[in-house]
Amino acid sequence: MAYEELEAAMRRRLGRECLYVPSCRLGLYVALRHWCPPGGLVLMSPVNDDVIFFVVLAAGLRPVQAPLDPRDGSLDPAAVPEELWPRLSAVLTTNLYGNPDPAPELAARCAGLNIPLIEDAAHAIGSESAGRPVGTFGQASVFSLSKHTAAKAGGFLTIADPGLRDALTKARDELLEPRGAGAELAYWARPYAEATVRGLRLAPAAWAALRLLGQQERDDIRMPLRPADLTRALSVAPNLGAFHSWARVDMHDYRATPGRGRLARIARKVGRLDAVLDAHRAGTRTLLATEWARPGPGPVQPLFRVPLLVEDRDAARAALARERITVGYLYDPPLDDYAGAAFTDPSPAPEPARWFARHALPVDPLKAERTIAVLRAAGVRPARGGPTGG
């Protein structure tokens, strides 16, 4: 099994050049380093994984947190101050949970400013915008195979200009690390450890087991910021190695050269992707018909997670946990509140992101019926009002 087979499958799906990478985060770092000058400003979503925030910093860039649409957490270009656009070096989309950001509008803005649009499509491998796949609007996009395929590794960097393939391949290869026996053992053991201990309702034991494997470092939704260490790392950015302790969280082998067995497993997962997307689309449709959903415009997408908006998110999580339904991929507080002005430019309109982060309950669409039954039995109420309501 070689990279080429996986790249060819993704190329057929997207119609653009694809480069295999061990992880979405590594692909994003390669893209940011190629397209953005050090010190540049990157507009991004404040409701996003903190790993992505640290990757932007590692690339020597300054994150600027964007206003969001509170219905689905997508970027809201209309709320970005006009004076900010000319100062940007790039726009980074998130396509949160698979809900597409307004890529056509953002692509037009970026083209007018002669800056790159980089699409983070980690959650959106099957989503579309304006009749086109998410990930085909910008100069580059990154995909994760840890999400819909549950491959626990692998991803793609896709590019609009195939002439850049050799340069980006070289940049990727310079960042790869040799695979170690421990990394391969952790890769194969992790899904079984998680499934076993969670199935026995031993969540603390699950995390303890993963820590023994060196794969778990979060005690809360956000990882520790460690401001003093972060300041030191920033003094030598761009430098991925200096940010390794943040960039590796939840995926220590994000730079590892994959073994043949790992690539073969990933290929099998990718081969079943269309059936998985159909199942996600069906579950999404069911969840969007509930009292907790505020669907945005456009067709139903095969969402990776469906962000139901509930009044008491933590109580809803607890009710689901009692029935062994795990809620993950929470991004609260928003990145500007998490990191502060020392490390990011805050959003010019922060309240929609705060409201969304506080109320969003990202539900696995493959567990739609069970989740709905638990939430209704627990009396979970829809979120009231909006970012300025109560």
TORRO-386139 format. One record per residue (C-alpha): x, z, y; residue in three letters. Coordinates in steps of 0.05 Angstrom, whole numbers, padded with zeros to 5 digits, always signed. Example, Ala and Ser with C-alpha at 12.3 -4.5 7.8 and 13.67 -1.06 7.14 Angstrom:
// residues 2
+00246+00156-00090ALA
+00273+00143-00021SER
//
This chain:
// residues 390
+00000+00000+00000MET
+00028-00020+00067ALA
+00005-00014+00139TYR
-00013-00088+00141GLU
-00075-00082+00097GLU
-00104-00027+00140LEU
-00087-00065+00204GLU
-00120-00128+00177ALA
-00184-00091+00161ALA
-00187-00062+00231MET
-00169-00129+00262ARG
-00229-00161+00228ARG
-00274-00106+00254ARG
-00251-00108+00327LEU
-00224-00178+00336GLY
-00160-00154+00369ARG
-00089-00136+00350GLU
-00083-00069+00313CYS
-00023-00025+00300LEU
-00027+00031+00249TYR
-00006+00099+00274VAL
-00003+00166+00237PRO
-00053+00197+00286SER
-00095+00180+00346CYS
-00055+00228+00389ARG
+00010+00192+00374LEU
-00022+00125+00388GLY
-00047+00151+00455LEU
+00022+00176+00474TYR
+00052+00108+00458VAL
-00001+00074+00501ALA
+00007+00121+00560LEU
+00082+00114+00560ARG
+00078+00039+00558HIS
+00025+00028+00612TRP
+00033+00087+00660CYS
+00092+00105+00705PRO
+00114+00178+00701PRO
+00080+00220+00753GLY
+00018+00177+00754GLY
-00053+00203+00757LEU
-00099+00192+00697VAL
-00174+00200+00704LEU
-00202+00232+00641MET
-00260+00274+00616SER
-00257+00350+00624PRO
-00299+00357+00560VAL
-00246+00335+00512ASN
-00199+00363+00459ASP
-00143+00402+00492ASP
-00093+00365+00447VAL
-00109+00301+00486ILE
-00097+00338+00551PHE
-00028+00360+00528PHE
-00012+00289+00504VAL
-00027+00264+00575VAL
+00020+00317+00603LEU
+00073+00300+00551ALA
+00072+00228+00575ALA
+00093+00254+00644GLY
+00025+00243+00675LEU
-00022+00285+00717ARG
-00093+00291+00689PRO
-00150+00284+00739VAL
-00216+00311+00712GLN
-00275+00264+00721ALA
-00348+00279+00735PRO
-00394+00272+00675LEU
-00465+00253+00658ASP
-00496+00318+00633PRO
-00540+00283+00582ARG
-00485+00262+00536ASP
-00418+00280+00567GLY
-00399+00209+00586SER
-00358+00192+00647LEU
-00398+00182+00711ASP
-00361+00130+00754PRO
-00412+00134+00810ALA
-00393+00207+00822ALA
-00318+00192+00829VAL
-00299+00194+00903PRO
-00281+00125+00929GLU
-00216+00151+00958GLU
-00193+00173+00889LEU
-00195+00106+00854TRP
-00135+00074+00890PRO
-00092+00135+00873ARG
-00101+00128+00798LEU
-00051+00098+00749SER
-00100+00093+00692ALA
-00169+00112+00667VAL
-00175+00144+00598LEU
-00244+00144+00566THR
-00267+00194+00513THR
-00331+00165+00484ASN
-00350+00237+00467LEU
-00379+00245+00397TYR
-00387+00169+00396GLY
-00431+00164+00458ASN
-00399+00105+00496PRO
-00370+00115+00564ASP
-00391+00060+00613PRO
-00334+00014+00592ALA
-00358-00050+00627PRO
-00361-00015+00694GLU
-00296+00022+00683LEU
-00261-00041+00661ALA
-00284-00078+00723ALA
-00260-00020+00767ARG
-00192-00019+00733CYS
-00184-00094+00737ALA
-00198-00092+00812GLY
-00144-00038+00820LEU
-00096-00071+00771ASN
-00090-00008+00729ILE
-00101-00001+00654PRO
-00164+00023+00620LEU
-00144+00061+00557ILE
-00201+00077+00509GLU
-00199+00138+00465ASP
-00246+00117+00410ALA
-00229+00173+00361ALA
-00303+00191+00355HIS
-00330+00120+00365ALA
-00304+00075+00310ILE
-00374+00045+00301GLY
-00403+00051+00371SER
-00419-00007+00417GLU
-00426-00018+00491SER
-00459-00080+00522ALA
-00460-00112+00453GLY
-00385-00103+00441ARG
-00348-00051+00399PRO
-00321+00008+00436VAL
-00246-00002+00440GLY
-00248-00075+00460THR
-00254-00067+00536PHE
-00187-00038+00557GLY
-00114-00059+00553GLN
-00108-00010+00495ALA
-00151+00035+00453SER
-00138+00088+00400VAL
-00178+00104+00338PHE
-00176+00162+00289SER
-00187+00157+00215LEU
-00195+00233+00211SER
-00266+00228+00237LYS
-00318+00182+00205HIS
-00274+00166+00145THR
-00253+00239+00135ALA
-00184+00212+00116ALA
-00150+00272+00149LYS
-00096+00226+00175ALA
-00082+00159+00205GLY
-00107+00118+00263GLY
-00097+00054+00302PHE
-00071+00032+00369LEU
-00106-00033+00388THR
-00084-00078+00443ILE
-00114-00136+00483ALA
-00047-00173+00488ASP
-00018-00188+00419PRO
+00047-00206+00452GLY
+00060-00131+00462LEU
+00058-00116+00387ARG
+00133-00116+00376ASP
+00148-00071+00435ALA
+00094-00021+00416LEU
+00115-00022+00342THR
+00186-00005+00364LYS
+00160+00052+00408ALA
+00118+00079+00350ARG
+00175+00075+00300ASP
+00222+00113+00347GLU
+00173+00171+00347LEU
+00159+00174+00273LEU
+00189+00230+00231GLU
+00206+00228+00157PRO
+00152+00256+00113ARG
+00168+00321+00078GLY
+00143+00348+00013ALA
+00110+00406+00050GLY
+00072+00359+00096ALA
+00046+00318+00037GLU
+00026+00381+00000LEU
-00012+00407+00060ALA
-00047+00340+00069TYR
-00073+00339-00002TRP
-00089+00413-00005ALA
-00124+00422+00062ARG
-00192+00390+00046PRO
-00198+00428-00019TYR
-00178+00495+00012ALA
-00228+00485+00068GLU
-00284+00465+00022ALA
-00272+00520-00028THR
-00266+00580+00018VAL
-00322+00556+00064ARG
-00367+00543+00004GLY
-00356+00616-00015LEU
-00373+00638+00056ARG
-00302+00663+00065LEU
-00288+00633+00133ALA
-00234+00684+00152PRO
-00200+00670+00085ALA
-00205+00595+00100ALA
-00166+00602+00164TRP
-00117+00650+00132ALA
-00104+00599+00077ALA
-00094+00544+00127LEU
-00046+00587+00168ARG
-00005+00597+00105LEU
-00001+00522+00100LEU
+00020+00520+00173GLY
-00042+00480+00193GLN
-00084+00528+00234GLN
-00067+00558+00302GLU
-00133+00565+00339ARG
-00169+00632+00343ASP
-00220+00604+00393ASP
-00248+00538+00417ILE
-00187+00525+00461ARG
-00116+00538+00440MET
-00074+00586+00482PRO
-00050+00550+00545LEU
+00017+00589+00551ARG
+00028+00573+00624PRO
+00102+00593+00628ALA
+00120+00551+00567ASP
+00079+00494+00594LEU
+00114+00496+00661THR
+00181+00491+00625ARG
+00157+00432+00583ALA
+00132+00396+00645LEU
+00201+00400+00676SER
+00228+00352+00623VAL
+00167+00307+00616ALA
+00157+00252+00594PRO
+00180+00282+00528ASN
+00135+00289+00467LEU
+00183+00336+00433GLY
+00178+00387+00489ALA
+00102+00389+00478PHE
+00105+00390+00403HIS
+00076+00460+00396SER
+00012+00437+00432TRP
+00009+00366+00406ALA
+00014+00386+00333ARG
-00045+00436+00333VAL
-00095+00420+00278ASP
-00049+00364+00252MET
+00023+00383+00241HIS
+00040+00316+00210ASP
+00014+00275+00269TYR
+00082+00239+00273ARG
+00097+00236+00199ALA
+00112+00171+00163THR
+00056+00167+00111PRO
+00069+00164+00037GLY
+00041+00111-00009ARG
-00011+00158-00038GLY
-00036+00178+00030ARG
-00042+00105+00052LEU
-00079+00087-00011ALA
-00128+00145+00000ARG
-00139+00123+00073ILE
-00152+00052+00050ALA
-00205+00075+00001ARG
-00239+00114+00056LYS
-00237+00055+00104VAL
-00268+00011+00050GLY
-00330+00055+00051ARG
-00334+00058+00127LEU
-00395+00014+00137ASP
-00438+00056+00090ALA
-00415+00119+00125VAL
-00433+00089+00193LEU
-00503+00071+00168ASP
-00513+00143+00146ALA
-00488+00169+00213HIS
-00535+00122+00250ARG
-00595+00145+00209ALA
-00579+00219+00219GLY
-00568+00207+00293THR
-00636+00174+00300ARG
-00668+00235+00267THR
-00632+00285+00311LEU
-00646+00247+00375LEU
-00720+00253+00361ALA
-00718+00329+00364THR
-00736+00375+00421GLU
-00662+00391+00434TRP
-00639+00319+00447ALA
-00633+00283+00514ARG
-00614+00213+00492PRO
-00582+00168+00542GLY
-00598+00095+00552PRO
-00580+00042+00501GLY
-00585+00033+00426PRO
-00576+00089+00375VAL
-00502+00095+00358GLN
-00472+00120+00292PRO
-00450+00184+00327LEU
-00394+00226+00296PHE
-00431+00287+00323ARG
-00498+00290+00359VAL
-00495+00336+00419PRO
-00560+00374+00418LEU
-00570+00414+00482LEU
-00592+00485+00466VAL
-00604+00546+00510GLU
-00560+00594+00471ASP
-00506+00554+00437ARG
-00470+00613+00406ASP
-00534+00640+00374ALA
-00549+00571+00347ALA
-00479+00566+00317ARG
-00488+00634+00285ALA
-00555+00614+00254ALA
-00524+00552+00224LEU
-00463+00590+00199ALA
-00508+00636+00160ARG
-00531+00575+00122GLU
-00460+00550+00113ARG
-00467+00494+00164ILE
-00403+00493+00206THR
-00405+00469+00278VAL
-00339+00443+00304GLY
-00312+00397+00359TYR
-00333+00444+00415LEU
-00298+00434+00482TYR
-00315+00494+00524ASP
-00293+00510+00577PRO
-00279+00443+00611PRO
-00206+00426+00618LEU
-00202+00440+00693ASP
-00229+00511+00682ASP
-00184+00520+00621TYR
-00119+00495+00652ALA
-00129+00508+00726GLY
-00103+00470+00787ALA
-00031+00484+00768ALA
-00036+00433+00711PHE
-00093+00386+00729THR
-00133+00360+00788ASP
-00202+00390+00781PRO
-00265+00349+00777SER
-00296+00333+00845PRO
-00363+00349+00814ALA
-00351+00401+00759PRO
-00421+00430+00747GLU
-00447+00375+00700PRO
-00387+00384+00654ALA
-00394+00460+00654ARG
-00468+00455+00638TRP
-00457+00405+00582PHE
-00399+00444+00552ALA
-00440+00508+00553ARG
-00502+00479+00520HIS
-00477+00424+00474ALA
-00484+00438+00400LEU
-00448+00380+00364PRO
-00486+00370+00299VAL
-00462+00329+00240ASP
-00514+00274+00231PRO
-00502+00275+00156LEU
-00533+00345+00157LYS
-00591+00327+00203ALA
-00650+00351+00162GLU
-00618+00417+00141ARG
-00595+00431+00212THR
-00663+00418+00242ILE
-00696+00464+00192ALA
-00647+00521+00207VAL
-00653+00513+00283LEU
-00728+00513+00281ARG
-00731+00573+00234ALA
-00684+00610+00281ALA
-00727+00594+00342GLY
-00671+00559+00378VAL
-00696+00535+00446ARG
-00676+00472+00483PRO
-00630+00480+00543ALA
-00669+00491+00607ARG
-00661+00450+00671GLY
-00595+00415+00683GLY
-00527+00428+00713PRO
-00559+00456+00776THR
-00624+00480+00745GLY
-00642+00545+00713GLY
//
